[in-house]
Amino acid sequence: LERNPADSIVSRLELMYDFTLKAGRRIELRDVIERVEREEMVVIPIVAATSKTGHLNSFDVNAEIDANRNQLKVGRRAIGAVIENYRMVGRLYENDLIMYHVLIGEKGQFVRRFPFRGGHITVIMKTKRMERRLDWKAGKPVVRLRLRLEFSTIAMKEYFPQTLDELKKLEQHLNRVFAEELKTFVDKTRRKGWDLLRIRSLLHRKAPNLPDPDQAASEAEIKIEVETRLRGMGNLGGLYDGAGGEP
């Protein structure tokens, strides 16, 4: 219960960035102005007030210690506002925010559940690197996104790879499934006319002489490649098969 509500909000947003990737670093007013002036779309957290009951004086609120009254909160399901030309044009939900921040190269970790062998597995993932490359095919731009992520099985209770071959298959499975999820998110936002990947800005830098950059950006093909590597293990209930050594 911070005496200054802004301190509490900033602390929560920093935790969201570091451990859930549902918020970005560049969300201050100056960052928004800078990016909007470059004609880029911006996503910022939605902050709302709780119920206006109880004490209005912050000293009384702190003394009573009632966190449900007269506080600020980050939105629950719809927690990201999509801004275009200083106007809010839509919202992003929790899973979409993770996809968005991964695709724009934000660094942080997050937890995802992936379908696996008729069920699901829970994986802690951490972004490491994102590369964007512009190619051309039949006169149209092709934007290639290459993402490198590390994952941990500490939160995984449903399944654990026992051999190197099983580990490689798990990595390949995560690569394929997560790339499909990211592509689905990109297609959904582009159908709404949202250039969240800043393709237009990329074309302005790489191909400044295009006669119609807006049309080229809308027609651009997006290809996503994901590479995941195991970097943290946990919940191993027994020895690896063929581990060697004395029992």
C-alpha positions in Angstrom: 0.0 0.0 0.0 2.1 2.8 -1.3 1.6 6.4 -0.1 2.2 7.4 -3.7 0.0 5.2 -5.9 2.3 5.6 -8.9 5.1 3.8 -7.0 2.9 0.8 -6.5 1.8 0.7 -10.1 5.4 1.0 -11.4 6.5 -1.8 -9.1 3.7 -4.1 -10.4 4.5 -3.2 -14.0 8.2 -4.0 -13.5 7.2 -7.4 -12.1 4.9 -8.0 -15.0 7.8 -7.2 -17.4 10.4 -9.4 -15.7 8.3 -12.4 -14.9 5.3 -12.5 -17.2 6.2 -10.4 -20.2 2.7 -8.7 -20.1 4.2 -5.2 -20.0 7.1 -3.5 -21.9 9.8 -1.2 -20.7 9.0 1.8 -23.0 5.6 2.8 -21.7 6.3 6.3 -20.3 4.6 9.3 -21.9 7.8 10.4 -23.6 8.2 6.9 -25.2 4.6 6.9 -26.4 4.9 10.4 -28.0 8.2 9.4 -29.7 6.8 6.3 -31.2 3.5 7.8 -32.3 5.3 10.6 -34.0 7.2 8.0 -36.0 3.7 6.7 -37.0 4.1 3.5 -35.1 1.4 1.7 -33.1 2.0 1.4 -29.4 0.7 -1.0 -26.7 0.6 0.3 -23.1 -0.8 -1.2 -19.9 -4.4 -0.3 -18.9 -4.5 1.1 -15.4 -7.9 1.6 -13.7 -9.2 2.8 -10.4 -10.9 0.4 -7.9 -14.2 1.0 -6.3 -14.5 4.5 -5.0 -15.7 3.5 -1.5 -14.0 4.0 1.8 -11.6 6.8 2.7 -10.5 9.3 0.1 -7.5 10.5 2.2 -4.4 8.5 1.4 -3.3 8.6 5.0 -6.5 7.1 6.2 -6.3 4.4 3.5 -2.8 3.4 4.6 -3.9 3.4 8.3 -6.9 1.1 7.5 -4.9 -1.2 5.2 -7.7 -2.0 2.8 -6.2 -2.8 -0.5 -9.6 -3.1 -2.2 -10.5 0.5 -1.7 -9.3 3.7 -3.5 -6.4 2.0 -5.2 -5.2 1.7 -8.8 -5.0 -1.6 -10.5 -3.7 -3.0 -13.8 -6.6 -4.4 -15.9 -7.4 -8.0 -15.4 -8.1 -9.8 -18.8 -7.8 -6.8 -21.2 -4.6 -5.3 -19.9 -3.1 -3.7 -23.0 -4.4 -0.7 -24.9 -3.5 -0.4 -28.6 -2.7 3.2 -29.5 -2.6 4.6 -33.0 -2.2 8.3 -33.7 -2.9 9.1 -30.0 -6.2 7.2 -30.0 -7.0 3.9 -28.5 -8.1 1.6 -31.3 -8.3 -1.7 -29.5 -7.2 -4.0 -26.6 -4.9 -6.9 -26.1 -5.5 -9.7 -23.6 -3.0 -11.5 -21.5 -1.9 -14.2 -23.9 -1.8 -11.7 -26.8 0.4 -9.4 -24.8 3.0 -12.2 -24.3 3.0 -12.8 -28.1 3.3 -9.1 -28.8 6.3 -8.5 -26.5 8.1 -11.6 -27.8 7.7 -10.5 -31.4 9.0 -6.9 -30.8 12.1 -8.2 -29.0 11.4 -7.5 -25.4 13.5 -9.4 -22.9 11.8 -11.2 -20.0 10.5 -14.6 -18.9 7.0 -16.0 -19.0 5.0 -19.2 -18.4 3.2 -21.0 -21.2 1.1 -24.1 -21.4 1.6 -26.0 -24.7 -0.4 -28.9 -26.1 1.6 -32.1 -25.9 0.6 -35.8 -26.5 -3.1 -35.3 -25.9 -2.6 -33.1 -22.9 -0.5 -30.0 -21.9 2.9 -29.2 -20.5 3.8 -26.1 -18.5 7.1 -24.4 -19.6 8.9 -21.4 -18.2 10.4 -19.5 -21.2 12.9 -16.6 -21.5 13.5 -14.5 -24.5 17.1 -14.2 -25.6 17.3 -12.7 -29.1 15.1 -11.5 -31.9 16.3 -10.8 -35.5 14.4 -9.2 -38.3 15.3 -9.5 -41.9 13.7 -8.0 -45.0 13.7 -10.1 -48.3 11.7 -9.8 -51.5 9.7 -12.4 -53.4 7.9 -11.6 -56.7 8.3 -7.9 -55.9 6.6 -8.1 -52.5 8.4 -7.8 -49.1 9.0 -10.9 -47.0 9.8 -10.1 -43.3 11.6 -12.9 -41.5 11.5 -13.0 -37.7 14.0 -15.3 -36.0 13.4 -15.8 -32.3 15.7 -17.5 -29.8 14.3 -18.6 -26.5 15.5 -20.6 -23.5 13.1 -22.8 -21.5 13.0 -24.5 -18.2 11.2 -27.6 -17.0 11.0 -26.5 -13.4 7.3 -25.9 -13.6 6.6 -29.0 -15.7 4.8 -31.7 -13.8 3.1 -33.5 -16.7 6.1 -34.8 -18.5 9.9 -34.8 -18.3 12.3 -35.9 -21.1 14.4 -38.9 -20.0 16.8 -39.2 -22.9 18.7 -36.8 -25.2 16.4 -37.9 -28.1 13.3 -37.1 -26.1 14.8 -33.7 -25.2 15.5 -32.9 -28.9 11.9 -33.9 -29.8 10.6 -31.7 -27.0 12.6 -28.7 -28.3 11.4 -29.3 -31.9 7.8 -29.6 -30.6 8.0 -26.2 -28.8 9.6 -24.6 -31.8 6.8 -25.7 -34.1 3.9 -25.0 -31.7 5.1 -21.6 -30.5 5.8 -20.5 -34.1 2.3 -21.4 -35.0 0.8 -19.5 -32.1 2.9 -16.4 -32.9 1.8 -16.6 -36.6 -1.9 -16.9 -35.5 -1.5 -13.8 -33.4 0.2 -11.8 -36.2 -2.6 -12.8 -38.7 -5.3 -11.8 -36.3 -3.9 -8.4 -35.6 -3.2 -7.7 -39.3 -6.8 -8.5 -40.2 -7.7 -5.7 -37.8 -5.3 -3.4 -39.7 -2.8 -3.2 -36.8 0.8 -2.9 -37.7 2.1 -4.1 -34.3 5.3 -5.5 -35.8 6.2 -2.1 -37.3 6.5 -3.4 -40.8 5.9 0.0 -42.2 8.8 1.5 -40.3 11.0 -1.3 -41.4 10.1 -0.6 -45.0 10.8 3.1 -44.6 14.3 2.3 -43.4 15.2 -0.5 -45.7 13.2 0.5 -48.9 12.6 4.3 -48.6 11.8 4.6 -52.4 8.7 2.4 -52.3 5.8 4.3 -54.0 3.2 3.0 -51.5 4.7 1.8 -48.2 1.3 1.3 -46.6 0.1 -1.1 -49.2 3.5 -2.9 -49.2 3.3 -3.3 -45.5 -0.2 -4.8 -45.6 0.9 -7.2 -48.4 4.1 -8.2 -46.7 4.6 -11.9 -46.0 5.6 -12.7 -42.4 7.7 -15.8 -41.7 8.5 -16.7 -38.1 11.2 -19.1 -37.0 11.6 -20.1 -33.4 14.5 -21.8 -31.7 14.2 -23.0 -28.1 16.9 -24.5 -26.0 16.7 -26.2 -22.6 18.6 -24.2 -19.9 16.9 -25.2 -16.7 15.8 -28.6 -15.4 13.6 -29.7 -12.4 11.1 -32.2 -11.2 13.1 -35.2 -12.2 11.7 -38.2 -10.4 14.3 -40.7 -11.3 17.7 -41.3 -13.1 18.1 -40.7 -16.8 18.0 -43.9 -18.9 21.6 -44.9 -19.6 23.0 -42.2 -17.4 26.0 -44.4 -16.5 28.0 -44.3 -13.3 27.3 -46.1 -10.1 23.8 -46.1 -8.6 
